[in-house]
Amino acid sequence: MKISRTCAFCSNKFITSHGNQRYCSTECKDSQKAISQQKLYGIFKEFRKGFVGNYKLFLTLVPKSGSKTFPLIQLTNSGFKPECYYGRAKSDQEIFYKIGDYRYSLLTDKQIQSIKIIKN
Ligand SMILES: [Zn+2]
């Protein structure tokens, strides 16, 4: 059955030759694929940059094994990216986010947010 559709890439109307066709041409299909991969690569690059940045920041703040707490604003001002961690762990009431051999948790006390950084 032939159906009229709008190409998901160029928005041209086209007649499908098979049921689940989303693009009017191979060119449009390949272009869309290339863009998606580029986007994914961009996200990965951003994440990696944030992750490495966080790690280096932690290294200067807590260079040796132990635990220290800082006002969150101080880290944010130093370029801390709270979404750039890899792995989570829960212990007692706290959720820890992992960055290499560091883990951190966010604490709120009387509206003031702080971050506890622990190095193994
Ligand atoms: Zn198209």
Boltz pocket constraint, residues with backbone or C-beta under 6 A from the ligand:
constraints:
  - pocket:
      binder: B
      contacts: [[A, 7], [A, 8], [A, 9], [A, 10], [A, 11], [A, 12], [A, 23], [A, 24], [A, 25], [A, 28]]
      max_distance: 6.0
